Amino acid sequence: MNDSTTDAGQGTALPDGPGEGTRAVRAGLPEPVKHEPTLPGPVFAAHFHLPGDPTGPYTYGRDENPTWTLLERAIGELEAPGQDGVETLVFSSGMAAVSAVLFSQLRAGDAVVLPDDGYQALPLARAQLETYGIEVRTAPTGGDAQLGVLDGAKLLWIETPSNPGLEVCDVRRLAEAAHARGALVAVDNTLATPLGQRPLELGADFAVASGTKQLTGHGDVLLGYVTGRDTEAMAAVRRWRKIVGAIPGPMEAWLAHRSIATLQLRVDRQSATALALARALRERPEVTGLRYPGLSDDPSHEIASRQMRRYGCVVSFTLPTRERADRFLDALRLVDDATSFGGVRSTAERRGRWGGDAVPEGFIRFSVGAEDPEDLVADVLRALAESAV
């Protein structure tokens, strides 16, 4: 198949303003103070000096921490640059952030719409929601199918691109339809990152993500966040965080902030290499079901190119059998057989080993790292050839 000239590692252009590399490098930094570090170290504190009435920004370590503040400011500057009234809250993991939105916004008798092809922990959340008397409706991500089950819902949950199938839906269209019906809209932005798409600019009320993945990018931090513009809704999210104590440690928050400085460098490299890998894989006869939104012939490319600026680091495909997939993974030399995605070191796994994902036994989720593209593609092609016997 010939490469199309519209294949790209990057989609729509940036609006006027600082470049994304500049923004990432400087996001959330405090005003410079002579003899102080440019990024202060983590603040380890369970409590703070608090004489008199309990006023001020820092009172107790479950509520606020100066290290979180800088990180939250940094993420907000990436998710919603130039937007006033936007708040970001960080959490101990991506699922803590997901849970905070779901359980702070929904009550018994409400209805929520979830994707039926999203992250595999969503069914766990669904079961818990249903025990609280909340109606859960599901529909696929592709084809904007969630539109069909929106009537009467309190919250629409979108995951685009979906994990692990890489389906894409039209966020703006879904958000407009949901708001017309009185529903709030949350978008899981984990796979795209704020440099791939900005859900709030597309009409969503919440951008939610696991910072464990590409946002921090080194596989050494568990983190989640929620960014939102509705003051009342975000106050409920904040209250939920306080109640359940789903807070990140200061060291994790500091590591995350430090890592964001290289986000644009990593995302650009990983997206370009992911496209190169996807192009190589579509020439292989044993590979079926190849998905990468950056490919011009991908079913999601048209929608993705309208709302995404970069197409991500994850490529998915299927090998003929479970055994072939296992042999392929064993033969890789530059790729770790591990779960998660978005790290600087490439990882891949056979998703069927976990259960919970409606994928074939030979389905591979491949997370492209920051290795030299030529080395990585050569390693994958060699492993495919060796695994054939």
C-alpha positions in Angstrom: 0.0 0.0 0.0 1.4 3.4 -0.9 1.9 6.0 1.8 -0.5 8.9 1.6 0.9 12.4 1.8 -1.7 13.1 4.4 -0.2 10.6 6.9 1.2 12.7 9.7 2.5 12.6 13.2 0.8 15.9 13.9 -2.7 17.2 13.1 -4.2 20.7 13.3 -2.0 23.7 13.8 -1.6 25.5 17.1 -3.4 28.8 17.8 -1.4 31.9 18.3 0.6 31.9 21.5 3.7 30.3 22.9 4.9 27.1 21.2 4.0 23.8 23.0 7.6 23.1 23.8 8.0 26.5 25.4 4.8 26.0 27.3 5.7 22.5 28.6 9.2 23.6 29.7 7.9 26.5 31.7 4.5 25.2 32.8 3.6 25.8 36.5 7.0 27.4 37.4 6.8 29.9 40.3 8.0 33.5 40.0 11.9 33.5 40.1 13.4 34.3 43.5 17.1 35.0 43.8 19.0 32.0 45.2 15.9 29.7 45.0 15.7 26.7 42.6 13.7 27.3 39.5 11.5 24.3 40.4 11.4 24.0 44.2 11.8 20.5 45.6 9.0 18.4 47.0 7.3 19.7 50.2 6.9 16.9 52.7 4.3 18.0 55.2 1.4 16.4 56.9 0.5 19.7 58.6 1.6 23.4 58.4 2.0 26.2 61.0 -1.5 27.5 61.5 -2.0 30.0 64.4 -5.4 31.6 64.8 -8.2 30.9 62.4 -7.6 28.2 59.8 -7.3 30.4 56.7 -4.8 30.5 53.9 -3.9 28.0 51.1 -2.2 25.3 53.2 -3.7 23.9 56.4 -3.5 20.1 56.3 -1.7 17.7 54.0 -4.8 15.9 52.7 -6.3 19.2 51.4 -3.4 21.0 49.7 0.4 20.9 49.2 2.6 23.5 47.6 4.1 20.8 45.3 0.6 19.8 44.1 -0.2 23.5 43.4 2.7 23.9 41.0 1.9 20.6 39.2 -1.8 21.5 39.0 -0.9 24.9 37.5 1.3 23.2 35.0 -1.3 20.7 33.8 -3.9 23.4 33.6 -1.7 25.5 31.4 -1.4 22.5 29.0 -5.0 21.4 29.1 -6.5 24.9 28.8 -3.9 27.5 27.9 -5.2 31.0 28.2 -8.6 30.0 29.6 -9.8 31.7 32.8 -11.7 29.9 35.5 -10.2 26.5 34.9 -9.1 24.4 37.8 -6.9 21.2 38.0 -6.8 18.7 40.8 -4.2 15.9 41.0 -4.9 12.4 42.4 -2.9 9.4 43.4 -3.8 7.5 40.2 -5.7 7.7 37.0 -8.5 5.6 38.4 -8.7 7.8 41.5 -9.3 10.8 39.1 -11.9 8.8 37.1 -13.7 7.7 40.3 -13.7 11.3 41.7 -15.6 12.6 38.7 -18.1 9.7 38.5 -18.9 9.5 42.2 -18.9 13.2 42.9 -21.3 14.0 40.0 -23.8 11.1 40.2 -26.5 10.3 42.7 -28.9 7.4 43.0 -31.5 7.6 40.2 -29.1 9.3 37.8 -27.9 7.8 34.5 -24.4 7.8 33.1 -23.2 6.9 29.6 -19.9 5.0 29.4 -18.0 3.6 26.4 -18.3 -0.2 26.2 -14.8 -0.4 24.7 -12.9 1.7 27.1 -10.2 1.1 29.8 -10.7 -2.3 31.4 -11.2 -0.9 34.9 -14.4 0.9 33.8 -16.5 -2.2 34.2 -15.4 -2.3 37.9 -16.6 1.3 38.2 -19.8 0.4 36.5 -20.5 -2.4 39.0 -20.0 0.0 41.9 -22.1 2.7 40.3 -25.0 0.2 39.9 -24.8 -0.8 43.5 -25.5 2.9 44.4 -28.6 2.9 42.2 -27.1 4.7 39.2 -28.2 3.6 35.8 -25.2 2.8 33.5 -25.6 2.8 29.8 -22.9 1.8 27.3 -22.2 2.2 23.7 -19.1 1.9 21.4 -16.8 4.8 20.9 -16.7 4.5 17.2 -19.4 6.1 15.0 -20.4 8.4 17.9 -22.7 5.6 19.0 -23.0 7.1 22.5 -25.4 9.7 21.0 -28.0 7.0 20.8 -28.2 6.5 24.6 -27.8 10.1 25.8 -31.4 11.0 26.6 -31.9 11.6 30.3 -28.3 11.0 31.3 -26.6 13.2 33.9 -23.0 12.5 32.6 -21.4 11.4 29.4 -18.0 9.7 29.7 -15.9 9.7 26.5 -12.6 7.9 25.9 -11.0 9.0 22.7 -8.8 7.4 21.4 -10.2 4.4 23.2 -7.9 2.0 25.0 -6.9 -0.4 23.6 -8.8 -0.4 20.3 -7.9 3.2 19.3 -11.4 4.2 18.2 -12.1 7.9 17.9 -15.3 9.8 18.3 -16.3 13.4 17.6 -15.9 15.2 21.0 -17.4 18.4 19.9 -20.5 16.8 18.4 -21.0 14.6 21.4 -20.5 17.5 23.8 -23.0 19.7 22.1 -25.6 16.9 22.0 -25.0 16.1 25.7 -25.2 19.7 26.8 -28.5 20.1 24.8 -29.9 17.3 26.9 -28.6 18.7 30.2 -25.7 16.3 30.7 -22.1 17.0 31.8 -19.3 15.7 29.6 -16.0 14.1 30.8 -13.2 13.1 28.3 -10.5 10.6 29.3 -7.5 12.3 27.7 -4.9 9.8 28.8 -3.9 8.4 25.4 -3.9 11.7 23.6 -2.3 13.9 26.3 -3.0 17.7 26.3 -0.5 17.9 23.4 -2.7 15.6 21.4 -6.1 17.2 22.1 -7.7 19.6 24.5 -11.1 18.4 25.5 -12.2 21.6 27.2 -11.6 23.5 23.9 -13.8 20.9 22.2 -16.7 21.5 24.6 -16.1 19.0 27.5 -16.7 20.0 31.1 -13.9 17.7 32.4 -10.6 16.5 31.0 -9.5 13.5 33.0 -6.3 11.5 32.6 -3.9 9.0 34.1 -0.6 11.0 34.4 1.0 7.6 34.9 1.2 7.2 31.2 2.7 9.6 28.6 2.2 12.8 30.6 5.1 11.8 32.9 6.5 9.2 30.6 9.1 7.3 32.6 7.1 4.5 34.2 8.0 5.5 37.7 5.0 7.6 38.9 1.3 6.8 39.6 -0.8 9.9 39.1 -4.1 11.1 37.9 -5.8 14.5 37.3 -9.0 16.3 36.6 -9.2 19.6 34.8 -12.6 21.4 34.7 -14.1 24.8 34.2 -17.4 24.4 36.1 -16.8 25.9 39.6 -19.5 23.9 41.3 -18.7 20.6 39.6 -15.0 21.0 40.5 -15.8 21.8 44.1 -17.6 18.4 44.3 -14.5 16.7 42.8 -12.3 18.4 45.3 -14.6 17.4 48.2 -14.5 13.8 47.0 -10.7 13.8 47.0 -10.8 15.1 50.6 -13.2 12.4 51.7 -11.4 9.5 50.2 -7.9 10.8 50.6 -6.9 9.9 47.0 -3.9 12.3 47.0 -0.5 12.0 45.4 2.7 12.0 47.5 4.8 15.2 47.1 7.7 13.2 45.6 5.4 11.8 42.9 4.0 15.3 42.2 7.5 16.7 41.9 8.6 14.0 39.6 5.6 14.5 37.4 6.2 18.2 37.2 9.8 17.7 36.3 8.9 15.2 33.6 6.4 17.5 32.0 9.2 19.7 30.8 10.2 17.1 28.2 6.6 16.2 27.2 6.7 18.0 23.8 10.0 16.4 22.9 8.8 12.9 23.9 5.4 13.2 22.3 6.7 14.4 19.0 9.4 11.7 18.9 7.0 8.9 19.9 4.2 10.0 17.6 6.5 10.1 14.6 8.0 6.7 15.4 4.5 5.3 16.0 3.5 6.4 12.5 6.7 4.8 11.0 5.9 1.6 12.8 2.3 1.6 11.7 3.4 2.1 8.1 5.8 -0.8 8.4 3.2 -3.1 10.0 0.5 -2.5 7.3 2.9 -4.1 4.8 3.0 -7.4 6.8 0.5 -10.1 5.7 0.3 -11.7 9.2 -0.8 -8.4 10.7 -4.6 -7.7 10.8 -6.8 -5.2 12.5 -4.0 -2.6 12.4 -5.1 0.7 14.1 -3.3 4.0 14.4 -5.3 7.3 13.9 -2.4 8.9 12.2 -2.6 6.6 9.2 -4.6 8.1 6.4 -6.5 4.9 5.8 -7.4 4.3 9.5 -11.1 4.4 10.0 -10.7 7.2 12.6 -8.3 9.3 10.7 -10.7 11.9 9.4 -12.2 12.7 12.8 -8.9 12.5 14.6 -7.3 14.9 12.2 -10.0 17.5 13.0 -9.6 17.4 16.8 -6.1 16.0 17.5 -2.8 17.8 17.0 -0.8 14.5 17.5 -2.0 11.0 17.2 -0.3 9.3 20.1 2.2 6.7 20.8 0.1 3.5 20.8 -0.4 1.2 17.8 -2.7 -1.8 18.0 -2.8 -4.9 15.8 -3.6 -8.6 15.8 -1.4 -11.6 15.0 -3.0 -14.9 13.9 -2.9 -16.7 17.2 -2.2 -16.4 20.8 0.9 -18.5 20.4 2.2 -16.4 17.5 1.7 -13.2 19.6 3.6 -14.7 22.6 6.5 -15.8 20.3 6.6 -12.3 18.8 6.7 -10.6 22.2 9.4 -13.1 23.4 11.5 -12.3 20.3 11.6 -8.5 20.8 14.9 -7.1 22.1 14.2 -3.4 22.4 10.7 -3.7 23.7 9.6 -4.7 27.3 6.6 -7.1 27.7 4.8 -4.9 30.2 1.4 -3.2 30.7 0.7 0.5 30.7 1.9 2.8 27.8 3.5 6.2 27.1 6.9 5.6 28.5 10.3 6.4 26.9 11.0 2.7 26.6 8.8 0.8 24.2 6.4 -1.7 25.7 4.0 -4.2 24.2 1.6 -6.8 25.5 -1.0 -9.3 24.5 -4.0 -7.6 26.0 -6.1 -10.8 26.1 -3.9 -12.1 29.0 -5.8 -9.7 31.4 -9.4 -10.5 30.4 -11.9 -7.7 30.3 -11.0 -6.4 26.8 -13.1 -7.6 23.9 -10.1 -8.3 21.7 -8.8 -11.4 19.9 -6.3 -13.6 21.6 -3.5 -12.4 19.3 -4.2 -8.7 19.9 -1.1 -6.6 20.6 -1.1 -3.2 22.2 2.2 -1.6 21.3 3.4 1.5 23.1 6.2 3.3 21.1 9.0 4.8 23.1 11.8 7.2 22.3 14.2 4.7 20.7 15.7 5.5 17.3 12.9 4.8 14.8 15.1 2.7 12.6 16.2 0.5 15.4 12.7 0.0 16.8 11.1 -0.8 13.4 13.9 -3.2 12.6 13.5 -5.0 15.9 9.7 -5.4 15.3 10.2 -6.7 11.8 12.9 -9.1 12.9 10.6 -10.4 15.8 7.7 -10.9 13.4 10.0 -12.9 11.1 11.4 -15.0 13.9 8.0 -15.7 15.4 6.7 -17.2 12.2 8.5 -20.5 12.8 
